[in-house]
């Protein structure tokens, strides 16, 4: 079953970083990560967002805008 991300945080540690992820049920997970691992995660997020960027920026003409 797929869960929904509730929150995440990244904190520096003496050996790298601590990636903390919490799901919709309040269950949390902690992962020790390196700079290189966080960099790879960042690159994958950028790729996914770049792929969906055009759809995310499309203005729905049926919705009222703040400018009106």
C-alpha positions in Angstrom: 0.0 0.0 0.0 1.3 3.4 -0.9 1.4 6.0 1.8 1.4 9.8 1.6 4.3 11.8 2.7 3.5 14.0 5.7 6.8 15.7 6.3 10.6 15.3 6.0 13.7 17.0 7.4 17.4 16.8 6.8 19.9 17.5 9.6 23.7 17.5 9.4 25.5 14.9 11.5 29.1 14.2 12.2 29.2 11.5 9.5 26.9 13.1 6.9 23.2 13.8 7.2 20.1 12.4 8.9 17.1 12.2 6.6 13.8 11.9 8.6 10.6 11.1 6.8 7.1 10.9 8.3 4.0 9.4 6.6 0.4 10.3 6.9 -0.1 7.8 9.8 2.7 9.5 11.9 5.1 6.6 11.3 8.6 8.0 11.0 11.8 6.7 9.4 15.3 7.9 9.8 18.1 7.3 7.3 21.8 8.1 7.6 22.9 9.5 4.2 26.0 11.0 2.6 26.3 14.2 0.7 26.4 12.1 -2.5 23.2 10.3 -1.7 21.3 13.5 -0.9 22.7 15.0 -4.2 21.3 12.0 -6.1 17.9 12.4 -4.4 18.0 16.1 -5.3 18.8 15.3 -9.0 15.9 12.8 -9.2 13.5 15.3 -7.7 14.6 17.9 -10.2 14.1 15.5 -13.1 10.6 14.6 -11.9 9.6 18.2 -11.4 11.1 19.3 -14.8 9.0 16.6 -16.5 5.8 17.8 -14.8 6.6 21.5 -14.9 4.5 22.5 -17.9 1.4 20.8 -16.5 1.9 22.3 -13.1 2.2 25.8 -14.5 -0.9 25.6 -16.7 -3.5 28.2 -15.7 -7.1 26.9 -15.4 -9.1 29.5 -17.2 -12.3 28.5 -15.2 -10.6 29.5 -11.8 -10.8 33.1 -10.8 -7.4 34.8 -10.7 -6.0 37.0 -7.9 -5.6 39.8 -10.4 -9.3 40.3 -11.1 
